[in-house]
Amino acid sequence: MIHSMTRQKLTSLVAVIVVVGLSIACLLIPIDVESMGNEGYLGVFVITLVTTGALVLPVPYLAVIARAATILDPVTVAIVAGIAAAIGELAGYVLGRSGRQLVPDNRWVKMTQAWMSHHGFATVTVAAFIPNPAFDAVGAMAGALGYAPWRFCLACFVGKTAKFLIVAFTAIGIVSH
């Protein structure tokens, strides 16, 4: 029992250190968005993965997606960015999952768990679609409540890809006029 509690605490600490470390590294190490945007689909993937994987990162990745969509196939750009975002958003999910033992066992948490079990996919999809800096909190809550990681990733992919498709086709419309 003590060994498993120590392992859980260690896992939680490692997850926090990795996510915070990635966030700090991204803030301190300059990312040349211009050159990454010129790298095509790989650039879109890397920028989207890094920006969604870090908790706080002031990189305009939607602008990279918009720009890339004017040069490359916009549907492929949105799909590549959607895959990268689904993977990157796992950082918040893992953080929540590793801190699961910190979630209190109260009525609100039980209601949230019931909501996530019945409406989790729609909740994560809509939250992923809406541009908001608080999506990491949704991922952390999904992880803490034990929402299936594959469902979380799929819902992220669907919501983020839909958003990226709108960004891509809007960019094409703006450029063509």
C-alpha positions in Angstrom: 0.0 0.0 0.0 2.7 2.5 0.9 4.8 1.5 -2.1 1.8 2.1 -4.5 1.2 5.5 -2.8 4.8 6.5 -3.2 4.7 5.3 -6.9 1.6 7.4 -7.5 3.1 10.5 -6.0 6.3 10.0 -8.0 4.4 9.5 -11.2 2.4 12.7 -10.4 5.6 14.6 -9.7 7.3 13.4 -12.9 4.2 14.3 -15.0 4.1 17.8 -13.5 7.9 18.3 -14.1 7.7 17.2 -17.7 4.7 19.4 -18.6 6.0 22.4 -16.7 9.5 21.8 -18.1 8.2 21.7 -21.7 6.2 24.9 -21.1 9.3 26.7 -19.7 11.6 25.4 -22.4 9.1 26.6 -25.1 9.1 30.0 -23.5 12.9 30.3 -23.2 13.9 28.6 -26.5 12.8 30.8 -29.4 10.7 29.1 -32.0 11.1 30.4 -35.5 7.5 30.2 -36.6 8.3 31.6 -40.0 10.8 28.9 -40.8 8.7 26.1 -39.3 5.7 27.3 -41.4 7.9 26.9 -44.5 8.6 23.3 -43.6 5.2 22.2 -44.9 3.2 19.5 -43.2 6.0 18.7 -40.9 6.2 22.3 -39.7 2.5 22.4 -39.1 2.7 19.1 -37.1 5.7 20.2 -35.0 4.3 23.7 -34.2 0.9 22.4 -33.3 2.3 19.5 -31.2 4.6 21.8 -29.2 2.1 24.5 -28.7 -0.7 22.2 -27.6 1.6 20.1 -25.5 2.9 23.1 -23.4 0.5 24.5 -20.9 1.3 28.1 -21.6 2.9 29.0 -24.9 2.4 32.3 -26.8 2.9 31.0 -30.3 0.2 31.8 -32.9 -0.2 28.3 -34.2 -3.5 29.1 -35.8 -1.7 31.7 -37.9 0.8 29.0 -39.0 -2.1 26.7 -40.0 -3.8 29.5 -41.9 -0.6 30.4 -43.7 0.2 26.7 -44.5 -3.4 26.2 -45.9 -2.8 28.9 -48.5 0.2 27.0 -49.8 -0.6 23.3 -49.1 -3.8 21.3 -49.3 -6.0 22.8 -46.6 -7.8 19.6 -45.7 -4.5 17.8 -45.2 -3.1 20.7 -43.2 -6.2 20.5 -40.9 -5.9 16.8 -40.5 -2.1 16.9 -39.7 -2.7 19.7 -37.2 -5.6 17.8 -35.7 -3.5 14.7 -35.2 -0.7 16.8 -33.6 -3.2 18.7 -31.4 -4.8 15.4 -30.2 -1.3 14.1 -29.2 -0.2 17.4 -27.7 -3.4 17.8 -25.6 -2.5 14.5 -23.8 -0.1 16.6 -21.7 -3.0 18.1 -19.7 -4.8 14.7 -19.7 -1.7 13.0 -18.2 -1.3 15.7 -15.7 -4.9 15.2 -14.5 -4.6 11.4 -14.6 -1.4 11.4 -12.6 -3.0 13.7 -10.0 -6.2 11.6 -9.8 -5.7 10.8 -6.2 -5.9 14.5 -5.4 -9.5 14.8 -6.7 -11.8 14.8 -3.7 -14.6 12.3 -3.5 -17.6 14.6 -3.2 -21.0 15.1 -4.9 -19.7 17.6 -7.5 -17.0 15.2 -8.6 -19.5 12.4 -8.8 -21.8 14.5 -10.9 -18.9 15.5 -13.2 -17.9 11.9 -13.6 -21.5 11.0 -14.5 -21.6 13.9 -17.0 -18.3 12.8 -18.5 -19.4 9.2 -18.8 -22.6 10.2 -20.6 -21.5 13.3 -22.5 -17.7 13.3 -22.3 -17.1 12.9 -26.0 -19.4 15.9 -26.9 -17.9 17.9 -24.0 -14.3 17.4 -25.1 -15.1 17.9 -28.8 -16.9 21.2 -28.2 -14.2 22.4 -25.8 -11.6 21.5 -28.4 -13.4 23.3 -31.2 -13.8 26.6 -29.3 -10.6 28.6 -29.3 -9.9 28.9 -25.6 -6.7 28.9 -23.5 -8.5 26.8 -20.8 -8.7 23.6 -22.7 -5.9 22.1 -20.6 -8.3 22.2 -17.7 -10.7 20.1 -19.7 -7.9 17.6 -20.4 -6.8 17.5 -16.8 -10.4 17.0 -15.6 -10.9 14.2 -18.2 -7.7 12.5 -17.0 -8.5 12.9 -13.3 -12.0 11.5 -13.8 -10.6 8.5 -15.7 -12.1 9.3 -19.1 -10.7 6.8 -21.6 -7.5 8.3 -23.2 -8.4 7.0 -26.7 -11.8 8.7 -26.5 -10.2 11.9 -25.2 -7.7 11.9 -28.2 -10.5 11.1 -30.7 -12.7 13.9 -29.3 -9.8 16.3 -29.4 -9.0 15.3 -33.0 -12.6 15.8 -34.1 -13.0 19.2 -32.4 -9.6 20.6 -33.3 -9.7 19.4 -36.9 -13.1 21.0 -37.4 -11.7 24.3 -36.0 -8.6 24.0 -38.2 -10.7 23.3 -41.3 -12.5 26.6 -40.7 -9.2 28.4 -40.1 -7.8 26.9 -43.3 -10.7 27.6 -45.6 -11.1 31.1 -44.1 -7.4 31.8 -44.9 -8.0 30.6 -48.5 -11.0 32.8 -48.8 -9.1 35.9 -47.5 -6.1 35.2 -49.8 -8.2 34.6 -52.9 -10.0 38.0 -52.6 
